[in-house]
Amino acid sequence: MVERIRVAVADDDGCALMGLMAVLRRRLPRVVLAWSETTGHGAVRRALDPMNDADILLMDMRMGDMSGLMACRAIRSRDGSLPILAVTAFSLAYYARRAAEAGAQGIVGKNDFDGMDAAIGDILHHQAMGVRLDVSESVSFDSARRAYLRLAGDMEPTVVDLSTREREIVEQYAQANKPAVIARNLGISAGSVKTYLDRAQNRLGLSSRADLVEYWWQRS
């Protein structure tokens, strides 16, 4: 019996997600959908769930609540086993090196289904892939394990502009925890968590929660 490939998909466009899986199933009969998420935070939670049963995660680079790069880094800094294939409808030249730095094992165009088939097989058999951007430039990706060892470690942010409590809450929020979960972890109210997040965002002069998360990751 041919072993199945359990694919997880993170894409903020539900229709595109279903279409992608339909095409993959036609081209790779062994592919089954392990799970799907339409938010970056949801993808991080599912990927880090001990009960996660996916063999590979396809991560869109443009998620609504947080970038695919942030989600990829959040997963890889805490997990060294689930391979991540970055998927984008935009320029590979823009995202390839960034995706490699964020801990992905490869990248492919969202509409390049032949390339997607090959990339999934390449990553599952060889743990990572290389991408040639042009005749003079190529990008090599780490295996999930090597990327994890590179990104893991002391995750205490070096944000000197924030108080200890603000840094603590921003750190947990950047790791895809919702305010209610952070409140439960710290023994405070969800309203207080949101107040601390607002205060940190305003103090740093940032315009959105996504900017706050990116600010933390850049300094972690």
C-alpha positions, 0 to 999 in steps of 0.5 A: 500500500502506498503511504499517504502524505498528510499535508497541512495548508495555511492560507487566508483565502478559503477558496484558494485553499480548497482549490489548492488541495483539489489540484494537489489531490489530482496530481498526487493521489497520495495527498490527504488534508491533515488540517487547514487554517486561514490565520497565521496564529491558527497555523502556529497553534496547530503546527505546535500542537502535540497531536499535529499529524501533518507530514508537511505544512504549506504556508502562504506568505501573505496571511491576514493577521500576521505574515507567513514569515512571522508564522514560519519563524514562530513555528520553527523557533519551537519545533524542529520536526515539521517541514514547511514549504513557503507558498506565494503568489508574489515574487520568489526573489523577494521571499526566498531568502526571507523564507529560508531565514525564517526556517522554511525548507523551500519555497514555490509559486502558488500557481506552480503546481508542477513545482509544488509537486516536486518541492513536496517530494524533494523536502520529504525525501531530502529534508530541504531544497534549493531554489535558483532565482536566476543564473547568478543567484540561488538560495539554499534552505536548511532542514527543519532540524538545522533551522530549529537549532539556528532559531531556537535558544534564548527568546528573551527580546532585547526591547529596552523601551518596554517594561518587564511586564510589557516585554513578557506580554508582547513575547507571549503574543508574538508566539501566537497566544491570544490575550485570554491565554496570556491572561490565564498564564499570568493570572491577570485579566484579558483586558489588562493584557490588551491594555499592556499591548496597546501601551507597548504599541503606542510607546514604540510608535507602531500602527498595528499589532502585526507591526508589534509582533514583527518588532519583537521578532526582529529584536528577539 
